[in-house]
Amino acid sequence: MSLLLKALEYKNWADRRTLDAVGALDPAQGATCLAFARQQLNHMVRVEENFRARLQSKPGLHSSTNTDVLPELPDLDQRLTASNAWLASYAAELRTGHMHQTLSFTFVDGLRGSMTPEEILFHIVNHGTYHRGAIGHALDLAHAKRPADTYTVFIHALEPQRRDA
């Protein structure tokens, strides 16, 4: 369980770096990148909010994984930050017996699925990594600063003494 908790801590750290980089874009010069980043962040948080509901044995909150009208960056920042806090709290309180309990649900495309809480948390970490990579590429194309957000950078920032090992 400790690696899963560390992975969620990493996700929070990497999301924060990405949100800060997107927030630093010049709205005029980086308009295309900003729009793309908002679309990716909106998708990320909607997926997380749906899986959060599933972890609470509730129906998904959203009937789609994105929207035609995108929320503004401050709203996405707030929702993603809240999602990360909830996920970390949930994982810290998750008991071993419940970690492998199968949860059944319906995806937004209408297909049925089942996953354990552990698998859902892993999926959320992995899903965020994929979309932050896409945002990073957009930042590169906009000639903006792209934050280093790999797990190796995270773990060495968290535990700098590992550089001397």
C-alpha positions in Angstrom: 0.0 0.0 0.0 2.9 2.4 0.7 3.8 2.5 -3.0 0.2 3.4 -4.0 0.2 6.2 -1.4 3.5 7.4 -2.8 2.1 7.3 -6.3 -0.8 9.4 -5.3 1.5 11.9 -3.6 3.5 11.9 -6.9 0.3 12.5 -8.9 -0.6 15.5 -6.7 3.0 16.9 -7.1 3.0 16.4 -10.9 -0.5 17.8 -11.3 0.5 20.9 -9.3 3.6 21.5 -11.5 1.5 21.1 -14.7 -1.2 23.4 -13.4 1.4 26.0 -12.5 3.0 25.7 -15.9 -0.3 26.1 -17.7 -1.2 29.0 -15.5 2.0 30.8 -16.5 1.1 30.7 -20.2 0.6 34.1 -21.8 -3.1 33.8 -22.8 -2.6 35.6 -26.1 0.6 33.8 -27.3 -0.3 30.4 -25.7 -4.0 30.4 -26.5 -4.0 27.1 -28.4 -1.9 25.4 -25.8 -4.1 26.8 -23.0 -7.3 25.6 -24.7 -5.8 22.1 -25.2 -4.5 22.0 -21.6 -7.9 23.0 -20.3 -9.6 20.2 -22.4 -7.1 17.7 -21.0 -7.4 18.8 -17.4 -11.2 18.9 -17.7 -11.1 15.3 -19.0 -8.8 14.2 -16.2 -10.9 15.7 -13.4 -14.2 14.4 -14.8 -12.8 10.9 -15.0 -11.5 11.2 -11.4 -14.8 12.5 -10.2 -16.6 9.6 -11.8 -14.2 7.0 -10.3 -14.5 8.8 -6.9 -18.3 8.2 -7.1 -17.7 4.6 -7.9 -15.3 4.2 -5.0 -18.2 5.5 -2.8 -20.6 3.0 -4.4 -22.5 5.9 -6.1 -23.3 6.4 -9.8 -20.9 8.4 -11.9 -21.4 12.2 -11.7 -20.8 12.8 -15.4 -22.4 11.3 -18.5 -19.3 12.2 -20.6 -15.6 12.5 -20.1 -15.4 16.0 -21.4 -17.6 19.0 -22.1 -18.2 21.3 -25.1 -17.7 24.4 -22.8 -14.5 24.1 -20.8 -14.2 25.4 -17.3 -11.7 28.1 -16.6 -8.3 27.1 -15.3 -8.9 28.3 -11.7 -12.0 26.0 -11.5 -10.0 23.1 -13.0 -7.2 23.7 -10.5 -9.6 23.7 -7.6 -11.3 20.5 -8.7 -8.1 18.7 -9.4 -6.6 19.8 -6.1 -9.7 18.7 -4.3 -9.6 15.4 -6.1 -6.0 14.7 -5.2 -6.7 15.5 -1.5 -9.7 13.2 -1.5 -7.8 10.3 -3.2 -4.9 10.6 -0.8 -7.3 10.5 2.2 -9.3 7.6 0.8 -6.2 5.6 0.0 -4.7 6.3 3.5 -7.9 5.0 5.1 -8.4 2.0 2.7 -8.2 -1.3 4.6 -6.4 -4.2 3.0 -9.6 -6.3 2.9 -11.4 -3.6 0.9 -8.5 -2.9 -1.4 -9.2 -6.0 -3.5 -13.0 -5.9 -3.3 -14.5 -5.9 -6.7 -16.7 -2.9 -7.6 -19.0 -3.1 -10.6 -20.2 -0.1 -12.5 -21.1 1.3 -15.8 -18.7 3.4 -17.9 -19.9 6.6 -19.6 -20.1 4.7 -22.9 -22.6 2.3 -21.4 -20.3 -0.6 -21.1 -20.2 -2.5 -17.8 -16.9 -2.9 -15.9 -15.5 -4.0 -12.6 -12.3 -3.0 -10.8 -10.9 -3.1 -7.3 -10.2 0.1 -5.4 -6.5 -0.6 -5.8 -6.9 -0.9 -9.6 -9.0 2.3 -9.7 -6.4 4.2 -7.8 -3.6 2.9 -10.1 -5.7 3.8 -13.1 -6.1 7.3 -11.9 -2.4 7.8 -11.4 -1.6 6.3 -14.8 -4.4 8.2 -16.5 -3.1 11.5 -15.2 0.5 10.7 -16.3 -0.7 10.1 -19.8 -2.6 13.4 -20.0 0.1 15.5 -18.3 2.4 14.1 -21.0 0.1 15.4 -23.7 -0.1 18.8 -22.0 3.7 18.8 -21.7 4.0 18.3 -25.5 1.6 21.2 -26.0 3.7 23.4 -23.7 6.8 22.4 -25.8 4.9 23.5 -29.0 4.1 26.8 -27.4 7.7 27.3 -26.4 6.6 27.5 -22.8 8.4 26.1 -19.8 7.6 22.4 -19.4 8.0 21.1 -15.8 10.0 17.9 -15.2 7.3 15.7 -13.7 8.7 12.2 -13.7 8.6 10.0 -10.7 12.4 10.1 -10.5 12.4 13.9 -10.2 9.7 13.7 -7.6 11.3 11.1 -5.4 14.7 12.9 -5.4 13.1 16.2 -4.7 11.2 14.6 -1.8 14.3 12.7 -0.5 17.4 14.6 -1.7 19.7 12.4 0.3 19.0 9.7 -2.4 21.3 11.7 -4.7 24.2 10.9 -2.4 23.5 7.2 -2.0 
